[in-house]
Amino acid sequence: MVKKVCGVELIQVKKNPVLLIVDGHSNHKDLIVITFGKEHHIHMLILPLHTSHKLQPLDRVILKPFKNAYNEACFFWMQKYPNMNITLKDIAGFVNIAFSRMELCESGLKCSVICPLNLSVFDDLDYTP
């Protein structure tokens, strides 16, 4: 069964429930979001606060290096053209440069707990207040 919510088509997943892993942001804990998840057989796992550096591999392996490479491309452009402003047409070029400089590898995911499951990522200091 297909249902349209807020312009997005959603397929009922009663036979194949979904696990949605989210951070502890307050938007994810909203009653409307939780009710919607229950109605559509979406099980939410909310990660504990201050654990994203260990539990969210995409932040560490993909998003942070991409952001760093993008900012570096912007910095070099601003040095080359000091009296000019960055425009929307320049952004695509910066994104291209950032993607070309990123080196993604499977070993990068090992720095997190989730993929593959690695409980030894946390040590005793991580649990101190």
Contacts in CASP RR format, 6 or more apart in sequence:
PFRMAT RR
TARGET T0000
AUTHOR 0000-0000-0000
METHOD contacts of the structure
MODEL  1
MVKKVCGVELIQVKKNPVLLIVDGHSNHKDLIVITFGKEHHIHMLILPLH
TSHKLQPLDRVILKPFKNAYNEACFFWMQKYPNMNITLKDIAGFVNIAFS
RMELCESGLKCSVICPLNLSVFDDLDYTP
1 11 0 8 1.000
1 12 0 8 1.000
2 9 0 8 1.000
2 10 0 8 1.000
2 11 0 8 1.000
2 12 0 8 1.000
3 9 0 8 1.000
3 10 0 8 1.000
3 12 0 8 1.000
3 40 0 8 1.000
4 10 0 8 1.000
5 36 0 8 1.000
10 40 0 8 1.000
12 40 0 8 1.000
12 41 0 8 1.000
13 40 0 8 1.000
13 41 0 8 1.000
13 42 0 8 1.000
14 41 0 8 1.000
17 41 0 8 1.000
17 42 0 8 1.000
17 43 0 8 1.000
18 40 0 8 1.000
18 41 0 8 1.000
18 42 0 8 1.000
18 43 0 8 1.000
19 42 0 8 1.000
19 43 0 8 1.000
19 45 0 8 1.000
20 37 0 8 1.000
20 42 0 8 1.000
20 43 0 8 1.000
20 44 0 8 1.000
20 45 0 8 1.000
21 44 0 8 1.000
21 45 0 8 1.000
21 47 0 8 1.000
21 114 0 8 1.000
22 28 0 8 1.000
22 44 0 8 1.000
22 45 0 8 1.000
22 46 0 8 1.000
22 47 0 8 1.000
23 46 0 8 1.000
23 47 0 8 1.000
23 52 0 8 1.000
23 56 0 8 1.000
24 46 0 8 1.000
24 47 0 8 1.000
24 48 0 8 1.000
24 49 0 8 1.000
27 33 0 8 1.000
28 44 0 8 1.000
28 46 0 8 1.000
29 46 0 8 1.000
33 44 0 8 1.000
34 44 0 8 1.000
36 42 0 8 1.000
37 43 0 8 1.000
37 44 0 8 1.000
47 55 0 8 1.000
47 56 0 8 1.000
48 55 0 8 1.000
52 59 0 8 1.000
53 59 0 8 1.000
53 60 0 8 1.000
54 111 0 8 1.000
54 112 0 8 1.000
54 113 0 8 1.000
54 121 0 8 1.000
54 122 0 8 1.000
54 126 0 8 1.000
55 112 0 8 1.000
55 113 0 8 1.000
55 114 0 8 1.000
56 112 0 8 1.000
56 114 0 8 1.000
57 108 0 8 1.000
57 109 0 8 1.000
57 111 0 8 1.000
57 112 0 8 1.000
57 114 0 8 1.000
57 115 0 8 1.000
60 108 0 8 1.000
60 111 0 8 1.000
60 112 0 8 1.000
61 104 0 8 1.000
61 108 0 8 1.000
61 109 0 8 1.000
61 111 0 8 1.000
61 112 0 8 1.000
62 102 0 8 1.000
62 104 0 8 1.000
65 102 0 8 1.000
65 103 0 8 1.000
66 98 0 8 1.000
66 99 0 8 1.000
66 102 0 8 1.000
69 97 0 8 1.000
69 98 0 8 1.000
69 99 0 8 1.000
69 101 0 8 1.000
69 102 0 8 1.000
70 94 0 8 1.000
70 95 0 8 1.000
70 97 0 8 1.000
70 98 0 8 1.000
72 98 0 8 1.000
72 101 0 8 1.000
73 93 0 8 1.000
73 94 0 8 1.000
73 97 0 8 1.000
73 98 0 8 1.000
74 86 0 8 1.000
74 94 0 8 1.000
77 86 0 8 1.000
77 90 0 8 1.000
77 94 0 8 1.000
78 86 0 8 1.000
86 94 0 8 1.000
109 115 0 8 1.000
109 116 0 8 1.000
110 116 0 8 1.000
110 118 0 8 1.000
111 121 0 8 1.000
112 118 0 8 1.000
112 121 0 8 1.000
113 119 0 8 1.000
113 121 0 8 1.000
113 122 0 8 1.000
END
